[in-house]
Each structure stands twice: as structure tokens, then as C-alpha cells.
Amino acid sequence: MAAAAEHVPDVVVTDIKMPPSFQLEGIDCAHAIRHDHPDTGVVVLSAHDDEEYAIALLGGGHSGLAYLLKDRIAQGDELVRAIHEVHAGGSAVDPVIAERLTGSKHADDEDRAILDMMSKGLGYADMARELGTTQEAVDRRVTELFGRMAGDGAGAGLLGEFKRLHAAVVEQAAARTTLASFVPQQLADRLAAHPETAIEPQELVVSVLFSDIRGFSTLAERLSARDVATIVGRHLEAMAEVVLSHGGTIDKFQGDAVMAIFGAPDPVDDHAERALRCALGMQQRQTELNAVGWGTDVETLGLGIGVNTGSVIAGTVGGGGRLEYTVVGDAVNVAQRLQSEAEAGEIVAAASTVAAAPDVAATSIGPRMVKGREEPVEVFRVVIG
């Protein structure tokens, strides 16, 4: 708006959405420009092929406006023609939208004739010749037509309602994105699709993965807090990408440690193999990070990983107004203990996990006593390629 007021151009080409809220600011802007600068035409580019958006733009009683679809402007000369049309004071609509509007209940035979010509890309001059009338008469007809389609003479009713609907969609998407930052993506999707459905605890057989940077506490003692935060941030971001690429759920980050689940909240049959291949991918990614360097005197960071498969209770736990989706059970405790058994660069897995993933090579390192359990756990070291 400020640029239009300063330069008063012949034509403004704008997106339908603008920062900061990315809703329908382009339509408001177009109407305001036409009101404040009657000699400036406006072309609105949009990714929305719903005819209601075009009606909201053109149904406000203004001429000198055009509505085009972004994905079509490179296919022909619609944009050039639209610019010439609005500069001359006429209006234009994308041929795809115009063709669809010919079936509108608000359009009579004369309206359909105009819409049909618009769908063929004809401008006001060509339409006037076809109809044996003037361009001014065509403009009045188009303006009246879109005004009727908008529901009232000014088009404000539909535009206001449409903006409220569009804002609700934008807000819902933003809320879903925010929610996914605090809970597993799969759970966020489920809550967004069925907000009225409670997340009931369920017993599942899953594979649980724990990873931890070896010697990081000692390392952190000699680094600044900012360096520690930078290193941890890079590491966790990279590990999260690997987990998600293998269909895992990030349960939590705790310092430099990662807890991931395979098989919850959405059960999968191959959760054990996914977990082991994810562990291999995490070690590979850590090697790549070490090769790039950490920007300090830290040369390499070794990662130890433990994986276990077993029954857990998956659901929301917590109190004091704060809930967290997680899994609890002996299988989780064993996975965490196995992680402490792994040396830097190693993956240690329970026999239950290895048996369920026969295609992943592993060698037995014998039974291990795990704190909190009376019976030893048969442990394997996964072969890293």
C-alpha cells in the first residue's frame, strides 16, 4: 500500500496472501488500491482455484481487478493480458475459474455468455465486439454479475465470511504446527483430526531407542554455555531427522540424550528393524557431523545407542496441568540400561529386538545384568557397516 501510494503505478501485481498472517490481505489491498488510486489496476495471483476467492475479489463493486491462478501464468499470456485489461479499467478472471462459474445458479444466459468469453481469455474489447456493445457496458455487466455472486451489492457479506473461514483454517494449521513442536507428530495429527477423542492408554509391543553422547558432561565443563547449546542443538536436530525418516516417534530430548519409540502411537509390524536401522543411521549421521566439525576445539563426539523391544503402556502421563505422551514399562528401563552399556560408536540391542529383525546383522556379547532386574538380559552388538 505504501509503495502504491508513493509511486502510483499503472498496475500492481500482488499475491493473495501477505505477511504477517498470510490470510486474504491481497484482496483487501486490491480493493483499497482501487479505492484510493482509481487509475491503478490490480492483478491478484493465487494458488486457490476455488471460485469463491475470485468472487470475493471481483464482487466488491470495483472494476480494474484481475484474479489469476499462479500455476497457470507460465502456460500462456494470461498475466500479460490481465495487466493490459486492468490498466484499461477492465476486469479479468482466470479462464479455469470463469469456466466453472458458467454453471453458477446466479448466472443467467447473458451472464454465461460473458463468463464463457472470459474463460476463453477474451478481454473487454473483444467481448464488447462479440456482444455488439461498449466496453463500459461489459464492465458494468461483469461488476454486477460478480456482485450478485458475492451475495449482496457490495460483496462485503461473502468477503467477510470467507475471510473468517480462511482465518480459521490458517489458525488451525498454525495450532497444529505448534502442537507438533511439543508432542509427537503422529499424535498431533490424530488430535487435529479428532480433537474430541481422548488419548486412552494402550498396551503395545514397541521398540525403544536411547542414545547419548559419550563423555559430554566432562566436555561441557570446559565449554561455554553458548557452545554447549550450539553443539547439542546441531546434534539433536540431526538425530531427530534420522528418527523421523525411519518412522519413529521422538519421545523426549533430555540434555544430549534422545529417546525414540517405534510402533507407537501408530503400531507397525517392523518396529524392531526400523529401530535398528535408525540406530545405524544415527551413527552414520554422527560420523558426518564429526567430519564437518563442531566449530570449537571439540574434534569428535561419540554416540552410544541402546535398543530394546517389549510391551509398554503408551499414553499421556503427568499432573499439575501438564501432560506428556510417553511409554512406560520394563522395556523402556532395559533400553536405557543397554544404552549405558554401549561404548562410543556402538549399538547395543536386546535379543528380543535382534530376533524380530533378522535382516540386521548383530553378534552376541553375552548376558548382562541390568539394574532393577533379577534375570540377565541377552545382549547383542549391531554390526556397523
N, C-alpha and C positions, 0 to 999 in steps of 0.2 A: 504493500500500500504506500509506504513512504517513497519507494523508488518510482512508482507510478505518478505520485504527486509531484516529485521532483523533475522527472523527465517528460511526463505526459506523452508516452509513446503512442504510435498508431494502433499497435496491437500488443497485448500481454498474453503470453502462454504460460500457464500455471498448472501445477499438479492439484488434484482434488484434495489431497491431504498435505498438511504443513505442520512443522513442529510448533509448540512442544507436544500437543496432544494427538496429532495425526488423526483427526476426525474428518469433518467436512469443511475445513476452513477455506478451501479453494472456491466453493460455491458462494460462501459469504463474501469472500474477496471479490469475486467476479461481479456480484450484484452491487457491492459498494463502489467498485471502479466505474461501472456503467452509470451509477447514480451521480458520482462526483465528477466524472470525466466522460460526458456523453459521446465524445469523438474518439474514444479509445475502445476498440473491440477486445474481447477476451476469449481465448480458447482454453478450455479446461481438459486436461489429459487425465484419464482414469483407467484403473485396472478393473473396474466394476462394469460388467456388461448387463447389469440389471437396468431395465428401462426407467425404474423409479428415480435413479440418480439423475438421468437426463431430464426427466420431468421436473425434478426439484430445481435444476439449474434454469431451464427454459420456461418454467411455468410461473415465474415471478413477475411477469409483465414487462420484462426487458427484452429488447432485441439486441443485435450486435454480440451474440454469445454463441459459442460452439462447444459441443461435447464429443470428444473423440476417445476411442479406446487405444491405450498405449501399445498393445501388442500388434496393432494393425497399421500404425502410422508409417512403418518402414516398408509396407507392402505396396504402397501406391502413392498418390499425390493428395490424399485426403487432408493432410496437415496444411499443405500449400493452399489448397482450395479453401479450406476453412479460414485461414488467415486473410485471404483476399475477401471472403464473404463478410466476415465480421468487420473488416476495415471499411467496407462499403455500407455497413449498418445492418446487414442481414444476419441471419442465424443459420446454424448448421448442426446436424446431429450425425453421429457415425452411422453409416449405411446399415450395419447389423442391427443397431437399436431401432432405426427408422422402420426397417422391415418387420421387426417384431411388433412395433406399435400399430401397424396397419390392422391388426386384429383387435385393437382396443375397443371396448364397448362404448367409449366416449367419442369414437371417430365415426362420422357419417361417410357417405360416398365421396364427397368433396375432400374431406379430411384425408381419407385413404388415398385419394389421388395425389395429394400433396406429399404424404408420407412415402408413398411409393416412389415418387420422383426423388425425394431426399435419400431413400435407400439406394437409389441408383447413382447418388453423388451429384445430382443436379443442384446448381446454385440458384439464387433468386432470379437472376436474369433469365436463365434457361427455363425455370418454372413459369415465369411470367409469360414468356413466349408460348410455352405449351398450353397455358390456360387462357391466353389472349387477354391478359390483364397487365397491371403495372407491378413493379417490384414492391411499391409501398403497399399495394393490396395484398400481395403474397405475404409480406411481413406481418400485416395485421392478422391475416388468417393463421399464420404459424403461431403468433403470440397468443391469440385467442384459443387455439387448439391446445397448446400446452398448458394454458391457464385452466381450461376445463379439466384436463387430465390431472392437474395438480389438486383438484377438488374445490378450489374457490378462485375468485378473480385474481387474487394476488399470489396465490400459490404458497402463502405462508403456512397454511394448515399442514399440508403434506411435508413441506420442508422441515418445519419444527418437529413433527412427529418422526420423520425419517432421521433427523439429527439425533433425537433422543434414542431411537433404536440403535443407530450406528455407535453412539457413545456407549451404550450398554454393552455392545459386542466388544468394543475396544477395552472397556474396563474389565470385562470378564477375561479377556485374553491376558491383560496385564496382571490381574489377580492370579491367574493360572501360572504365569511365568514366575511371579513372586513366590507362590506356594511351592513350586518345583525347586526353589532355592533352599527350602527348609525341610522338605520331605522327599522321599524317593519319587522319581519322575513317574513311574508306573502308578504309584499311589495318588499323585497329584492328578493324573489323567482320570483315574477312577473317581476321585472326589468331584472333579469338574463335570464328569458325565452323569454322576448320580449323587448329588450333594445331600440328598435326603437319606441315603443309605449309610448306616453305621458300619465302621470297620470292625467287625467282630473278630476276636482272637481265633486262630485256627491252627491245628496241628499239621505240620508239613514236614516232609523229608527234604532237606536242603543241603547245600554245600556252603560252608562258611570259610572265608579267607581273611587272614590277618597279615598285614605287612608292617614293617618297622625299619627305620634306618638304623643301622648298627653304629654305636658309639656317638650318636648325635648329641646326647646330653653333655658329654665331655666337650664335644666340639662347640656347642652353644656357649659354654662358659668363656671361651676366648673370642667370640664374635660379638659384634654389636647387635642390639635387638633388631635393628633395621635389616642387617644382613641375614639374621636368622629368619625373619619373616619373609624376606625375598626368596631364600633357598627353599623354605618349607612351602611357600606358595607355588613355586615352579614345580616342585616335586609332586605335590598333591594334585595340581591341575593335570599333570601328565598321567599320573596313576588313575585319576578319575576317567580320563578319556579312554584308557585301556579297559577299565572295568565296564564302562557303558558300551564299548564296542563289542564286548563279549556277552552282552545281555545281562550283566549283573546289576544289582541294586547296591548303591553306596549307603550303608547303614550309618556310618559316622566317620568323622575325622577326629582324632584325638592326638594333639600335638603333631608329630610327623607320622603317626600311625594311621592306617586305613583299615576299616572293617567293611567287607563287602559280602553280599549274600547272593547266591544263585539258586533260583527256584522259589522265590518269594518277592513281592506279594503274588506274582503270577507263576504258578507251578510249571515246570518244564521237566521233561524226562532226562535230558542230558546235562543236568546241572553240574554233575561231578566233572565231566570232561570240559565244560565251559570254564569251571573254576580253575582247573589245572592249566588249560591253555591261556587263560587270563594271567595266571601267575608267571607263565613263561613270557608272555607279552610284557608284563611289568618289569621283569628282569632285563629284557631286551631294551625297553624304553629307558630304564635307569642307566644302562650302558651308554646309550646315545646321549643322555644328559651329561654324563661324566665326560664324554668325548668333547662336547661343546664347551664345558667348563662352567664354573659357578660364579665367576666374577670376583672371587676372593682368593685367599691362599689355600682354599679347600681344593684338593686335587680330585678325589673320588669319594663317593658316598656308596657304601654297600648296603644292599637291601636283603633282609631276611623275611621269608614268607612261610606261613603255615596254613594248611588246608585240612578240613575235616568234614565228613558227611554224616548226617544223622537227623533224628527227629527234634523239632523245636516247636515252640509256640510262637506264632507270628501275630503281631497286633500292636495296639497302642498301649503304652505304659506311661506312668508319670503321675503327677499330682500338683497341687498348688496352682492350677490353671494352666499348666504346661504339660502337653502330651508329646510323646515321641514314638514313631513307628520303629519297631526293632524286633529282633528274635531273641528268645531266651531259652536256655536249656543246657544240658550237659555237653551237647555237640559244640556249642559256642565256646564253652570253657576249654574243651580239648583243643579246638583250633587255635585259641590264643596261646595255650601252653606249647603247642607244636611250633608256633612262630618263634617262641623264645629258644627253641632247640636249634633253629636254623642259623647257620653261620651267614656272614655277608656273601651275597650272590647265590644262596641256596634256597631251594623249595623243599619243605618237608611236608609230607602228606600222610594221613592215616590210611590203614589198609582198607577201610570202608570206601574211601574216595578212589584209591587206585583200582580196587576191584570193580567199581562202577564205571571206570574209564580205561578199558583195556588197551585202547589205541595210543595212550600216552605212556611212554617208556619211564619206568621207575625201578630202582634197585632197593632191596630191603636193607635196612640198617639196624634191624632187630627191635625187640620190645623196649619201650621206655615207660618208666613210672611217671605218671602225671599227677601233679599236686591236686589233692582233693579226690583222687580215685584210688580204690584198693587194687583194682586189676590193671596190669600194664597195658599199654597201647602199642600195637604193632605199627612200626613206623617205616616209611619209605622215603628215599631221596629221589626227586624227579630229575630225570636226565635232561640237562640243558644243552641243547644242540650245538 
